[in-house]
Amino acid sequence: MDIAANLELVSSRIAAAAEKSGRTADDVELIAVTKTHPAEVVREAIAAGQTLFGENKVQEARVKIAELPSSARWHLIGHLQKNKVRHALPLFEMIHSLDSLELATAVGRIAEEEGHRPRVLLEVNVSGEGSKFGFKPDRLRTDFEQLLALPRLSIEGVMTIPPFNQEPEASRPFFAALRELRDELQSTSGASLPHLSMGMTNDFEVAIEEGATFVRVGTAIFGERTSWRKRIAPEADDAP
Ligand SMILES: *Cc1c(COP(=O)(O)O)cnc(C)c1O
């Protein structure tokens, strides 16, 4: 596995997709998703110049982050259990997966207790299928004012995981729907939601064409993870 070469290839594909849609490579940040991969592998990516990484489980991230240079920045991209919030806050620069008003309220309360100001994205289940986590769009419309009123949280955008499909174009309607929902929430509330976290190995170029500001790419950089289940059903310690 030549991680440096993979990173270079992914970066050039990001730049090409950005240019194709009238954007620049600087408009899109690559999150290298390291779940299931050991710290040694992440170290290779750091040596190749990658600074931003994504993990989907707090426990796994906690162990890995402790072994790696503090220059690495981490985003939590998987479901956050309420009993892991206190551990998560000091580890992650951004949480992409606030998926209910209840969880967001808990994060705000704990952030206040611990003196953090977390940057967060709201996860949306645009399709109503696929990912079992995420706000349904109507629920988010209903809850949005209350979310904005929560203390401490810097709500910077939205995230989605479309249903898995081999065909990248199949994700386009879900990415477009997320962008449209973001635009709607901005115009009805006056809030600024600059970030769209969408696109994985299979469909990140389509996501960029639809406005992604963060793409979350694992397999194209680090190779296949060991089990199929880990890819879409990260069970173990962070399952509900
Ligand atoms: C694992 C994961 C990714 C990366 O998936 P790849 O298909 O390996 O690029 C992206 N986002 C989330 C939320 C993930 O859990």
The ligand as an ORCA input file, in Angstrom:
! r2SCAN-3c Opt
* xyz 0 1
  C     -15.817      4.777      6.875
  C     -16.444      6.095      6.614
  C     -16.043      6.879      5.524
  C     -14.984      6.456      4.521
  O     -15.467      5.446      3.693
  P     -14.639      4.942      2.413
  O     -15.677      4.342      1.544
  O     -13.645      3.944      2.923
  O     -13.972      6.113      1.815
  C     -16.669      8.110      5.362
  N     -17.619      8.551      6.209
  C     -18.016      7.830      7.274
  C     -19.064      8.368      8.169
  C     -17.451      6.575      7.514
  O     -17.861      5.856      8.573
*
